[in-house]
Amino acid sequence: VLLFAFSVAVVSVENFKDLVDVDINVPEIQDALQFAVTQHNKMRHKRYTSQVVKVIKAQKQ
């Protein structure tokens, strides 16, 4: 099982002040996470797939 690190890159440092913590169980957060993992797996060799093991924190702007 490969671990997949889910991260979001913020283009501007100014935007960091606008980030707020959100509940990781919110459906929109789960959907975004699943979308990211699915897209990541599409770009990888079909023999190996990644899956989420643990979400530490979720934030939004």
Backbone as CSV, one residue per row, in Angstrom:
resi,resn,N_x,N_y,N_z,CA_x,CA_y,CA_z,C_x,C_y,C_z
1,VAL,0.852,-1.178,0.000,0.000,0.000,0.000,0.890,1.230,0.000
2,LEU,0.671,2.065,-0.953,1.416,3.314,-1.024,0.662,4.407,-0.294
3,LEU,1.403,5.242,0.386,0.786,6.377,1.063,0.709,7.541,0.092
4,PHE,-0.332,8.272,0.161,-0.522,9.416,-0.717,-0.645,10.670,0.122
5,ALA,0.250,11.586,-0.101,0.208,12.853,0.637,-0.631,13.831,-0.167
6,PHE,-1.676,14.280,0.424,-2.579,15.217,-0.219,-2.223,16.618,0.240
7,SER,-1.864,17.476,-0.683,-1.521,18.837,-0.301,-2.075,19.804,-1.331
8,VAL,-2.294,20.999,-0.882,-2.797,22.048,-1.747,-1.753,23.148,-1.800
9,ALA,-1.357,23.532,-2.994,-0.382,24.609,-3.147,-1.118,25.939,-3.259
10,VAL,-0.671,26.888,-2.495,-1.251,28.224,-2.545,-0.276,29.108,-3.302
11,VAL,-0.763,29.776,-4.344,0.096,30.550,-5.218,0.683,31.761,-4.513
12,SER,-0.104,32.451,-3.756,0.341,33.685,-3.127,0.424,33.530,-1.616
13,VAL,1.500,34.052,-1.042,1.680,33.991,0.409,0.582,34.781,1.110
14,GLU,0.067,35.802,0.472,-0.994,36.616,1.069,-2.230,35.777,1.371
15,ASN,-2.459,34.751,0.617,-3.655,33.931,0.785,-3.628,33.069,2.039
16,PHE,-2.453,32.867,2.636,-2.369,32.027,3.823,-3.210,32.573,4.967
17,LYS,-3.328,33.880,5.071,-4.096,34.463,6.169,-5.592,34.192,6.023
18,ASP,-6.024,33.828,4.839,-7.442,33.594,4.586,-7.856,32.131,4.762
19,LEU,-6.920,31.255,5.104,-7.243,29.843,5.263,-7.933,29.600,6.596
20,VAL,-8.988,28.796,6.558,-9.699,28.432,7.790,-9.827,26.913,7.840
21,ASP,-9.705,26.365,9.030,-9.856,24.924,9.211,-11.306,24.515,8.972
22,VAL,-11.486,23.350,8.364,-12.823,22.806,8.133,-12.846,21.347,8.589
23,ASP,-14.030,20.872,8.889,-14.223,19.483,9.305,-13.905,18.557,8.132
24,ILE,-13.042,17.576,8.360,-12.657,16.667,7.275,-13.785,15.739,6.856
25,ASN,-14.850,15.687,7.635,-15.980,14.808,7.318,-17.060,15.484,6.486
26,VAL,-16.875,16.760,6.158,-17.832,17.480,5.317,-17.816,16.834,3.921
27,PRO,-18.982,16.562,3.352,-19.031,15.884,2.047,-18.195,16.557,0.956
28,GLU,-18.165,17.878,0.912,-17.392,18.577,-0.116,-15.896,18.302,0.031
29,ILE,-15.421,18.201,1.258,-14.008,17.908,1.503,-13.703,16.470,1.082
30,GLN,-14.569,15.549,1.428,-14.388,14.149,1.041,-14.407,14.001,-0.483
31,ASP,-15.301,14.749,-1.148,-15.375,14.710,-2.612,-14.089,15.236,-3.241
32,ALA,-13.568,16.343,-2.705,-12.328,16.922,-3.234,-11.161,15.964,-3.041
33,LEU,-11.102,15.337,-1.899,-10.040,14.374,-1.619,-10.129,13.179,-2.564
34,GLN,-11.314,12.642,-2.741,-11.500,11.498,-3.639,-11.153,11.871,-5.074
35,PHE,-11.538,13.075,-5.498,-11.209,13.546,-6.843,-9.695,13.608,-7.031
36,ALA,-8.986,14.173,-6.045,-7.530,14.298,-6.143,-6.860,12.930,-6.230
37,VAL,-7.300,11.992,-5.427,-6.712,10.647,-5.439,-7.006,9.953,-6.771
38,THR,-8.220,10.084,-7.261,-8.594,9.473,-8.539,-7.751,10.028,-9.678
39,GLN,-7.582,11.347,-9.721,-6.773,11.966,-10.768,-5.316,11.523,-10.664
40,HIS,-4.810,11.455,-9.449,-3.434,11.001,-9.226,-3.262,9.570,-9.740
41,ASN,-4.201,8.710,-9.430,-4.110,7.310,-9.853,-4.220,7.152,-11.368
42,LYS,-4.969,8.026,-12.023,-5.097,7.963,-13.483,-3.758,8.225,-14.165
43,MET,-2.907,9.033,-13.528,-1.626,9.408,-14.124,-0.516,8.403,-13.808
44,ARG,-0.782,7.481,-12.930,0.235,6.516,-12.508,0.088,5.207,-13.272
45,HIS,1.076,4.376,-13.141,1.032,3.040,-13.734,-0.146,2.273,-13.132
46,LYS,-0.890,1.585,-13.925,-2.114,0.908,-13.470,-1.861,-0.164,-12.405
47,ARG,-0.649,-0.672,-12.344,-0.349,-1.729,-11.386,-0.385,-1.216,-9.942
48,TYR,-0.036,0.036,-9.758,0.023,0.604,-8.412,-0.991,1.730,-8.278
49,THR,-1.770,1.702,-7.234,-2.707,2.789,-6.967,-2.480,3.304,-5.553
50,SER,-2.800,4.553,-5.366,-2.670,5.179,-4.055,-4.027,5.241,-3.390
51,GLN,-4.013,5.271,-2.089,-5.249,5.455,-1.340,-4.946,6.312,-0.122
52,VAL,-5.943,6.989,0.360,-5.788,7.844,1.533,-5.767,6.962,2.776
53,VAL,-4.778,7.187,3.611,-4.670,6.440,4.854,-5.144,7.297,6.016
54,LYS,-4.760,8.571,6.010,-5.135,9.455,7.110,-5.126,10.895,6.625
55,VAL,-6.134,11.649,7.007,-6.180,13.078,6.731,-5.871,13.790,8.038
56,ILE,-4.856,14.621,8.019,-4.439,15.321,9.230,-5.253,16.587,9.437
57,LYS,-5.438,17.341,8.352,-6.135,18.617,8.481,-6.661,19.032,7.118
58,ALA,-7.774,19.735,7.111,-8.325,20.299,5.880,-8.559,21.783,6.110
59,GLN,-8.249,22.574,5.087,-8.453,24.017,5.161,-9.063,24.494,3.855
60,LYS,-9.765,25.617,3.923,-10.299,26.230,2.713,-10.139,27.736,2.807
61,GLN,-10.286,28.378,1.656,-10.191,29.834,1.602,-11.562,30.429,1.661
